[in-house]
Amino acid sequence: MRKLFAALVALFLFTGLVLATEATFVKYDEGKKELTVKEGDKEKTYKVGKDVDTSKWGKIKEGAKLDITTEGDTVTKVDRKKKAN
């Protein structure tokens, strides 16, 4: 029973560390590997994780909608938000 409880506590702790959110693309600084997005009224700059594919980011225009997944101040996944038909 203790092991199950400890596993559940660990699951909830780690789940809270990874957040997914919708954001608006502002800019990407390739030299610093930093992504700046707008979340609501505020701009926020994140470091870009080493496993994130940034090769197509030159085609993303300011104002594009993104779904980003973060761990702390580091982006771990970025997806372009699909436009509704």
N, C-alpha and C positions, 0 to 999 in steps of 0.2 A: 504494500500500500504506500509506503514512503517513497519507493522508487517511482511509482506512478504519479504521485503528487509532485515530486521533484521534476519529473519530465514535463508535466503540465505547466509548472511555473517557468521552466526554461523556455518552453514553447511560446508562452505569452510574452516573455521578456524579449526574445529574439524577433518575434513578429512586430513588436513596437519599434524596432530599430530600422526597419525597412518601410519606407513610405512611398506611395504612388500618388501623383497629383497631376492635374492638368495645368499647363503653363503656356505662356505666349513667348515665342522666340524673340530675343532682342539682339544678341550678337554672340559670336564665338571667337575667342582669342586663341588662335592655334599655337602661338609661341608659349603662352602660359598654360595651355590646355584648360581653359576656363569657359564655362557656358553661363551666359547671363540671360535670365528669363524674367518675365513679369508674372507674378502670382497675385491676382487681385489688383490692388493698387500699388504694390511694392515690387521693386526689382530686387532680385537675389542672384548672386554669383556663386556657382558651384564649381568645384574641381571635377574634371572628367576622368573617370576610372580608366585604367589601362586596357580593359577588355571591351570598351565601348567603341563601335565602328563610327568614326567621324568622317569617313571618306566622301559621303554625300552631303555633308553639311554646307558646303559652298553653294548648293542649290536652294537651301532654305532661305526664304525671304523674311525680313522683319515682320512680325505680326502673325506668323504661322503658328497654329495650335499644335502643341506637343503633349504627349503623355510621358512624364519622366518618373523614373524610380530612383530614389536616393537612399543612401545609408549615411546619416550624418550630413556632412557638407560635400559629399561626393556623389556624382551621378553614376549609376550602375547600368541604366538602360534608358534609351530614348526611342520613342515611336512617334511618327507623324500621325496626327489625329486625322482620321478619314472624314471627309465632308459628307454630310447627310444629303441624300438625294431628294 
